Amino acid sequence: MSAPRVLVVGAGLAGSEAAWQLARAGIQVELVEMRPQKTTPAHTSGDFAELVCSNSLRGDAETNAVGLLKREMEALDSIILRAARAASVPAGGALAVDRQLFARSVTAELSSHPLIEVRRYEVTALPEGPAIVATGPLTSPALHAALETALGEGALAFYDAVAPIVAADSLDHERLFAGSRYAKGGGDDYLNAPMNRDEYDMFVTELLAAEKVPFRTFETGEIHYFEGCLPIEVMAERGRDTLRYGPMKPVGLTDPRTGACPWAVVQLRRDDLAAEQWNLVGFQTKLTRPEQRRVFRLIPGLANARFIRYGMIHRNTFVNAPAHLDALLRLRSRPDLRLAGQMTGVEGYVESAATGLLAGRMLAKELAGEPVEPPPAATAMGGLIRHLTARRPDRFEPANISWGLIRCPLELVTIRDKRERRHLQAAAALDLIRRWGATHSS
């Protein structure tokens, strides 16, 4: 018998992770990526695992649900987490990366693997199995249409947003101060632009009055923003103090020039190892480019800011997972076909990569003719599967991993100290995922 061969469509975070897990299990993989021959509204290169929104993979403490998810993935030999650690940049208590180093590392490792054949073309129809489709939230129109036809109903959609990046040498560092919230991490992980009350009020007024980019033809329909990544102008519309209690909250920061906590603050996070580019944290937006220059230059220290990348909003699509996916990430109507990544209905870089890891591991086990089970519900990975399969189909929407998705072992439920309970939950989850990995390995 010839060795099994699996088609993985899409070389983003999920597709890259799925291809890696299959190859490490000794399975031949054809990894198909349409970029750079055909690009998307958000991507800029043909590299695998390109990060198009933020460069942050969020919190890294194990008492944080996404921190636990990272450790579970590392326990299962995640190529995405390994590359992220190697390309990390200072970001306080978060894991952030130099985007180019990260993507190039993943691209080089997968492209040089003897069991992975990389091909560059657009897949326009659902492939014959065994296959994993991980084409992401900006799946090409033709493949999106094929998926809609196969599912028998329209795919759901929401709108995701990208924050601007500015050049370090264009900033007025005399108006900024370095420091992380509550002094976590290094002292220069973030730059902070403090605002007094008048400056904040003027900024909100101009933000609310600014011109926005109209939605394009392919983005029409009901506007459904993901609550975890709202455009800054949408947040401002909810009340003048919303930003002060959201991305511009000053809590945990002290301006060394005044010795006081500012009225509001804009944080800039390092976006590359050389600290030449800085991301405006939480400033995803649909303002026009001229309005971004005008309004964001009102921020202290950014009067002459040069924009490396402007903020934008794009349409993301995902399937109604509880109605269409089983606990092994297979389409109920096509068990030979698995989905992975944001198109399954998870939100976030780490969560997307985790579904790719799961899809690859579970398919490898299936091709070996052995019983396959999803991870235990008391793990972060099992929590993601729980989100995708246990929700009511009529109430399903994208979600990040959270402790609310992870089942707490009965013996830990009565522990009142939340921090102690989270530590014990994390330890139990890591033990469970290592055991699951040992039975779902090459």
N, C-alpha and C positions, 0 to 999 in steps of 0.2 A: 504494500500500500504506500502511496506517496504521502509525504508529510502534509498535514493540514495547512491551508493558506487562508488568511483572513484579510478582507479589505477593510481598511479604516479610512473613512472619508472625513477630511478636515484635520489639519495639524495645528490646531490651537492648543490650549492647555489640556483639555480633555482628550483630544485625539492623540496628542503627543504622549500623554501618560498611558493611554490604552495601548498604543503601539509598543511602548517600552515594556509594559507588563506582559504582553503576548510574546514578544521576542525573548525576554528573559526566561519564559517558559518553554522555549525551543520551537515556537511556532513562527512560520514564515508570514511576513506582513507586507501587504502593499499599502503604503501610506500615500493617500492622494490629497494634494493641496492645490487649489486653483490659483492662489497668489504666487508670483506677481503677474501671471498672464491676465488674470481678471481679479481686480481688487474690490474692496467694499468701501462704503462711505467713511469708515472709521480707521482702517488700516493704512499704514504708510510703507510697509516693506513686504518682502516675501518670506521673512524669517518665521520659523515655527514659534508658537507660544508667545506671540507679540502681545504685549499689554497695551490696550488702547485707551483705558480710562485713567486710573491712578497707577502709581508704581508701588502702592502699598498692598501687602497681603494681610494687613490688619494685625490685631493683637497677638502677642507671642507667648503670653503666660499660660500655663496649663490649666489655671483656674478660669480662663476665658475659653468659651466653647470652641472658637476657631483655633485657639492655641492648642487645645486637645486634639482637634482634627489634624493639625499639622503633625503632631507627634505620632498619631496613629498612622498617617501616611508615611512618615519616615520609618516607622517600624516595618512597613511593607515595601521598603525600597522604592520610594517615589523619586522619579527623575526630576520632577518639577520642584520638589522641596530641596533636593540636593543642589540643583542649579541655583535656586533662590538663595540658599545659604552662601554659596560661593560668590554670588554677585550682590550681596547685601550692602546697603548703605545705612548710615546711622539714622534712626527714626524713633528714638525713645523706646517705649515698650512695644513698638510694632516691628514687623518684618517688612522692610521695603527694599527694593532692588534697583540697580542700574539696569534700565530696560534693555538697552542694546546688548550689554554683556550677558544678561540672562537669556534673551532670545537666541543669541548667536551660540551660546553654550548648548542649549537644547537642540538647536538645528544641527550643530556639528556632531553631537553624540548619536542622534538618531540616523543622520545621513551616512555615518560611517559604520553602522551596525551591520554585520554580515547577513542577518536575517530580515532586514528591513529594506525594501525597495521603494524609493521615493519617486513618485510620478506627479507631474504638474499639469493638471487639466481640470475642467469643471465637470462635476458629476451632475447630470440633469434629471436623472430618474433614480428611484429607490433601487439600490443594488440587490442582486441575488446574494443570499447568505452563504456561509456565515460572514456577517459584516457588522461594523459599528459605525453609525452615523453621528459625527460630532462636529457639525458644521457651524455651531454657534448661533448666537442671536441674530447675526446678519447673514443667515443662509441665503444663497442665491435665489432669485425669483423662481427659476425653473424647478429647483429641488424643493423649494417651499411649496410650490403648487402640487408637486407629486406627493408630498407628505400630506397635504390637505386632502387630496383625493383619496389617499389610502386610509385616512382616519375617518372620513365620512362627515366631517364637520370642520368649520373654520378653525385654524390655529388661533390661540389667544395672542394678544400683543400688549406690550407696554413700552414706555419710552425710557431709555437710559441716557445718562449725561456724562460729559467729559469736562474736567476742569482745565483752566489755562495753565501754561507753563511760561515763566519769564526768565530772562537771562540775568545771571548774578551781577555782571558788570554794568547793568543798566539800573541797578537799585541804589537808593541813597541809604547806605548803611548807617549813617548818622541818625536817621529817623527810626531805625529798627533795633531790636535787641535779640540776642541769641538765647535759646533756652527751651527746654521741653516742659510740658505741663507737669507740675509737682516735682520738677527736677529729675524726671525719669530719663534713663539713658545718658548720652553724652551732652555736654553743654551747648554744642552747636548743631544739634540734630534738626532744629527748627529755627527759622527767623520769625520774629513777631512784630507786627505793625500795630501799635497801640492807638486807640481812638478815644478821644474824650466824648462827652455827650453830644456836643454840637457837631463834631465831625461825623459821628455815627448817624445822627438825624439827617444831615445833609446827604450822606451816602445812601441811606434808605430811600430818601425822596427821589434822588436821581435814578436809583436802580428801578424803582417802580414806574418812573416815567420813560424809561429807555425803550427803544425800538427792538422788537424781537424778530428773529428769522421765522417766516411762515413755514408751516409743515409742507413737505414735498408730497408729490402725488402718491408715492408708495407708502407714505406715512399717514394717510388720511384715515378717518374712522374715529372711534371713541378714544379720547386721550386718557391713558391709564398710566400714571407715573408710579414707579416703584418708590415706596415711602423711604427706603434706605438710601436713595440717591436722587433726592428732589433737586430740581434747578433752584438756584439761589433766589431768583426772582419769584418763584412760586412760594418759597418759604416766606419771603417778605410780604407777599399778599395776604398771608394768614395773620398778620399783626406786626406792628412796628418793632416789637421786642423779640419776635420769633428768632431772628438771627443771633441776638445777644444770648439766647438760651440754646442756640444750636451751634453752627460752625464757627460763630464769632464769640463764643462764650469766653470770658477772661479768667474763669476759675482756674486756680493752680498756677497762675502766672503773675509775676511781680516785675514791673518796669524798674530796672535798676537806677534809672535817672530820677525817679520820683519816690521810689520805695513803696509805691502803692499798686493796687490791682487796677488796671485800666477799666474804663466803662465797657469797652468792647475791644476785641483784638482779631486781626487776620493773621493766621499762621501760614507760613510757607515751608513746605517740606522739601528737603534735598531730593532731587530726582536722578542724580547720577553721582558716581564716585568722586568725580572731580569737583563737585559742588558748583558747577557752572550753570546749572539749570534748577529752578525751584518751582514746585507745584503749589498753586493756591488751594489750600486744603478746604474741601467742601464747596468750592466755587464753580461747580458744574452749572452750565448756563445755556440758554438759547438766545442771548442777546446777539445782535449783529456785530460783526467785527469792529466797525467804527465805534459802536456804543460800548463794546468791551474796553477798547482803548480809552474812551472818554470817562466812563464810570469807574473802572478799576484803577485808573491813574489818580483818582481822588483818595485812594488809600495812602496813608502816610508812608513815605519811602518809595512809592511806586509812580511818582509824578512823571518820570521819564522811562518807565518800564518798556522793555523791548520784548514782544511776545514771540516765544519760540513756537508755541502752539496755542491756538485759540480754543476756548470752550465750545462745546457743541452738544446737541442732543440727537440721538438716532433711534430708530425703531428696533426694538428687540422682540423676537418671537419665541414662544415656547409652547409645547403641547400640554394638553390637559392630562397630566400624568396619571392621576387616580383613575381616569376613565380609559387610558390607553396603554399604560405600562404595568408590567408585573413586578414583583419584588426582586427580580434578577435583571431589571432594566430592559426586558424584551418587550417589543410591541405585541400586545395580545393577539392582534390579527396577523402578525408575521413573527413568530417566535424565533426565526432564524436571523432576525434583525434587531440589534440593540441600539438604543440612543444613549448619548452621554453629553455632559456639559450643560451650559445654560439652557439649551433647548429642552431639557427635561423638566425645567421649572425650579432649579436651584439658582441662587443668586450669589455672586462673589467668585473671585479667582480661585480660592482654595477649594470651595465647594465644587466648582466646575471640574477642576483637576481630580478631585476625589471620586466623582462619578466615573471619570475615565479610567481611573485605577480600578474601581470596582468592576466596570464593564469588562476590562481586559482580563482581570483575575478570574471572574466568573465564567467568561467564555472559554478561557484556557482549560479550566476544570471540566467544563461541559464537553469540550472536544476530546478530552482524555477519557470520556465515557464514565466519569465518576459523579457521584451525587453533588449537587451544588446548593448552597444555602446562602441567604443574605447575611451580613454581619449581625451580631446580637443587637437588640434595640437599646441596650445599655451602653453602646459605643456611639461616638460621634458619627461614624460612617453609617451605623444602623439607624441613627436619628435622621440622616438624610433620606434613607430608603423609607423610613416611617413617614416623613413629610410627603414623599412622592406617591405613597400608596394608601395612606390612612385618612387623608383629607376628604371632605365631601367634594365631588367634582364641581358642583355649582358654587363652591367657595374657594376654589384653588387659585393661588397666586404665588409668584416667586418668593422664596424665603432664604435668608442666610441661616447657617447653623446657629442654634441657640440651645441653652440648657433645657428649654421647654420642649425641644424635640428629642432629647436624650432621656430614656427611661431611667429613673433612679432606682437602684436596687433596694428592695424592701428593708434590708437591714440598715440602710443609711437614711431612710426617710425621716426618722425621728430625731436626727442630729440637728439641733437648732442653729449652731454656729455655721453660717453659710460657707465661709471660707474653708473651715475644716471639712464640711460635707463635700465641697467641690474637689478638694485635694483627694479625698477618699474615692469619690466618683471617678476622677481622672485615673487614679492608680488601678481601680477595678476595670475601667474601660481599656486601658493599655494592656492589661493582662488578657482580657477577652479578645482583643483584636489580634494579639500575637498568637493566641491559640487558633483563632479563625484563619489567620494567615498561614499557619503551619499545615492546615488541612486544605488550603486553597493556594497551593504553591507548586512550583515546578519540581 
